[in-house]
Amino acid sequence: MFQKLHLEMLSDRSRTETYRQVILSNSASLRNKVVMDLGCGTGIISMFCAQLAKPSAVISIGCHIQSDTYVFHHTFHRMNKTGPCPQKIYSNQARWLRESERRLL
């Protein structure tokens, strides 16, 4: 079921193109920043960010809906143990994706 959902999402050309357009139109705000895609699924948004926005790094974390909280907590716990992240992580992606998607559709 999990893989079927990803296949359906990737097959939805309109959705995928909207993601690409939104990232492209917001690329200046991501350039040279660290982008974290938590719950990256297929990694399509991470890939578009890396290709189109030229951030300094893209951190992609795949997680199942039942383990989102654990993975999020564990990731930041490990980051704190190994030292601070060298830059702030731009994590406002979901908000501007929603806003821009509304404008495009």
N, C-alpha and C positions, 0 to 999 in steps of 0.2 A: 504494500500500500504506500509506504513512504517513497519508494522509487517511482511508483506510478504517478504520484503527485508531482514530483520533480519533472518527469517527462511531459506531463500535461502543461506545466508552467513554461517549460522551455519551448514547447510547441506553439504556445500562444504568442504569435509574432507581434501582435499589437502591444501586449504587455512588455515583452522583451525590448521592443523598439522604444517604448515609452521610458523604460529604465535608462536606456542608452542616451536618449535625448535629454532627460533630466540631468544625468550626470555630466553630459557634455555642456549643457547650459549653465551648470554650477561649477564647472571645472576650476575656475579661478579661486573659489573659496576652499578648494581641497588641495591645490598645488602646494607642494613641499610640506604637507602635513602628514601625520600618521592617521590612517583611516582604519577603524576596526569594524568588521562586518560580523557581528555576533549572530549566529544562526544562519550561516551563509548558504546552507542548502547546496545547490549546484555550484555556487561560486560565481554566478554570472555577474552579479553586482560588483563583487570584488574585482573581477576581470575588467569590467568596464571602467571602474575607478582607476585601476593600474594603467590601462591603455589610454584613457581619454583625459584624466585629470592630472597625471604625473605627480602623485603624492610621493613623499619620501619613503613611505612604507605602507603596505596594506596587510593588516592582520585579519585573517579569515578563520573563524571558529565555527565549525559545523556542530550542531547539537540537535538532538531530538527534543520535541516540545516538552516531554516529561523530564528532561534533564537540563533545560535552559538555566534554571536558577542555580543548580549545582555547578555547571560549567562556568557561568558568569562569576560566581563566588570563588571558585577554585582558580580561575584565570587571574583575577585581581589579587587573590591571596598569594599566588606564586610570583606575580609581578612585584608585590611588596617585599617578598622574601629575597628576591634576587636583585632588588634595587629598583629605584623609580624608573619609569619609562623616560627616555631622553627628551621626549616632547609631549605636549598635551595630545590626547587622542581625540580626533573629531568624531563625536558620536551622535551628532544631530542629524544624521543621514535620513532616518525614517521620517522626521518631520518635514524636511524640504522635499523628500520624494513624494509624500502625500500632497503637499501644497502644489508642487509643480505638475504632478499628474493631473490634478483637478484643472489646472490652467490649460494643459495640453489636450485634454479630452473634451 
